[in-house]
Amino acid sequence: MNRIEYADVVVVGGGSCGCVMASRLSENPDRSVLLLEAGPSFSSVTDVPAALRDASMLPIGPGSEWTGTYSAELTSGVGRTIARGRVLGGSGAVNGGYFVRATPSDFDAWPQSVWSFDQVLPFYIGSETDLDSGVARRWHGSYGPMPVARTPERARHLLTTEFMKAAVNAGFPMQDDLNSPDASAGGVGAVPLNIHNGIRVSAALAYLLPILNRQNLRVQGDSTVTSLMFHGSKVIGVESIVDGVRNVVRSDTVILSAGAVHTPALLLRSGIGPADDLVALGISVEVDSPGVGRGFSDHPEVAVPITPMNETPTASPALEAVLHSGDVEIRPYTRRFDRLIAGLAHGPHVVGVGLMRSTSRGSIGLRNTDPFEAPDVVYHYLESDVDRRAMRDGVALARDLLASPSMSSKVEVPSIDDPLAALGTSLHLSGSARMGPESDSTSVLDDHCRVRGVDGLFVVDTSAFPVVPSRGPHATAIMFAERVADLIADHDRRAEA
Ligand SMILES: Cc1cc2nc3c(=O)[nH]c(=O)nc-3n(C[C@H](O)[C@H](O)[C@H](O)COP(=O)(O)OP(=O)(O)OC[C@H]3O[C@@H](n4cnc5c(N)ncnc54)[C@H](O)[C@@H]3O)c2cc1C
């Protein structure tokens, strides 16, 4: 063993939520905060490599030094290897830059005590600086860390422009601001992006790296937390491996922000999960919590191939506009994925169709107790009739728009035998250690994100969402961490009063 350290709060995982938590919690100079991140860390904003800053590419290709992978079964017989961010900033450091808020009705599934739309709206607003002058200021922030802007009309990729025209001609409303609550009615609009001057602004860049000089904050990269430590029903610290050496950090407060795949895996390895599964792996049971790893949700995505007639090189963001119709989101990507992700084999240019309210619920389980082995992830995508029908209708709508006069002069649409064959995932995994009422035995957390049955242990990442929102989760992940940090600060304020 190397050494034993102490911190008032340990944050496990420096991804989108972990960076916000470490930044906000260390605003209190009397609280020492240690952030442990499995992947590489950086010492300043300027230390972040160009590959992570460049928003025109996704640095997640084969051999990427910024990602970890896991094997998944999307649906019976369809396997995939899937990447997530494994670097300071997490998946938000390698993602597409789409930064769209959840709709007000998405929060109906969240505990209303703390998470009604009215209660979360101030935290969406406080987390951002919306740089666009055309948006209604009542919905937007001007002082928050995350910059948000939409690609202006004059700068849009030709395919984006023609797609938006086709959607409007087909009768869909134009939404000037997809982050306004009114946009939940559906329609086509420019995607709010957390991209500024071509730079993908992750939570590491926005929240953490600018305040690294705080004396009470330490950020340690290349540190994989392997298990939690308990005394009775109280968490007392974490064990980690740094350069092959075991470390112990003692702490009364541990915040798990290792992401929706690795947070449940860490809970399971530490004895919090379905008792039968733990016993089968020889793990002693700390808390029998049947919902850990079970019942997660995500957005299945089907790719509709297109052949653009003229392909011009572009540095546009991957996605500049989307159409929301019913439960689907149609995504006219600006170029082929092998042009967005270095090292991918040549593939067709596609329009994506995401099913944003899917009935499928997946599960995450350990293969063994090796902390460096990713868990198995099973999605059960498109296994219900209702999902298959919604996805088929979405693909048909996408193909109709592509065949419309405004688009048919720009792209050809090859025929396809099975509209659902090109199945993928949007990489929006949420709800693998959910919040919920005590009456729901599958909820792992209370409404303040405290793990039931363990004092001092919190989950603050998209695992905690009751269900994946009907929009991409990144903006909601940042809001969520802001809100939890404020709940903790509020608790401190009350304790001092
Ligand atoms: C390629 C990709 C593209 C995406 N594009 C978009 C998009 O454009 N818009 C959108 O809304 N959403 C997008 N998403 C989803 C979105 O980025 C994520 O939902 C969000 O970033 C999740 O935040 P998080 O804090 O829950 O987890 P993450 O950001 O994944 O953070 C988890 C962190 O924990 C670390 N970690 C894991 N295990 C351990 C351990 N044992 N010890 C220490 N550290 C650990 C990881 O290395 C990682 O840094 C995308 C996701 C991916 C993967």
The ligand as a Gaussian input file, in Angstrom:
#p B3LYP/6-31G(d) Opt

LIG

0 1
 C      -19.162000       9.765000     -27.558000
 C      -20.293000      10.411000     -26.808000
 C      -21.000000      11.453000     -27.411000
 C      -22.063000      12.044000     -26.720000
 N      -22.672000      13.140000     -27.267000
 C      -23.582000      13.834000     -26.524000
 C      -24.082000      15.076000     -26.974000
 O      -23.654000      15.623000     -27.987000
 N      -25.048000      15.689000     -26.223000
 C      -25.533000      15.133000     -25.069000
 O      -26.443000      15.707000     -24.469000
 N      -25.003000      13.988000     -24.581000
 C      -24.024000      13.357000     -25.264000
 N      -23.438000      12.236000     -24.742000
 C      -23.801000      11.854000     -23.382000
 C      -23.198000      12.795000     -22.335000
 O      -21.922000      13.245000     -22.725000
 C      -23.119000      12.028000     -21.014000
 O      -24.439000      11.604000     -20.668000
 C      -22.580000      12.856000     -19.857000
 O      -21.330000      13.422000     -20.188000
 C      -22.465000      11.937000     -18.648000
 O      -21.892000      12.628000     -17.572000
 P      -21.522000      11.828000     -16.244000
 O      -20.905000      12.802000     -15.324000
 O      -22.729000      11.078000     -15.808000
 O      -20.471000      10.713000     -16.688000
 P      -19.037000      10.855000     -17.510000
 O      -18.999000      12.232000     -18.081000
 O      -19.006000       9.704000     -18.374000
 O      -17.985000      10.814000     -16.355000
 C      -17.587000       9.663000     -15.657000
 C      -16.123000       9.822000     -15.290000
 O      -15.804000       8.891000     -14.269000
 C      -14.536000       8.329000     -14.548000
 N      -14.495000       7.024000     -13.884000
 C      -15.163000       5.891000     -14.217000
 N      -14.884000       4.904000     -13.341000
 C      -14.024000       5.424000     -12.442000
 C      -13.362000       4.892000     -11.294000
 N      -13.565000       3.618000     -10.907000
 N      -12.521000       5.698000     -10.604000
 C      -12.312000       6.984000     -10.973000
 N      -12.910000       7.538000     -12.055000
 C      -13.769000       6.773000     -12.771000
 C      -14.488000       8.245000     -16.054000
 O      -13.151000       8.149000     -16.522000
 C      -15.171000       9.551000     -16.452000
 O      -14.265000      10.622000     -16.587000
 C      -22.405000      11.592000     -25.412000
 C      -21.694000      10.536000     -24.820000
 C      -20.639000       9.959000     -25.506000
 C      -19.886000       8.839000     -24.845000

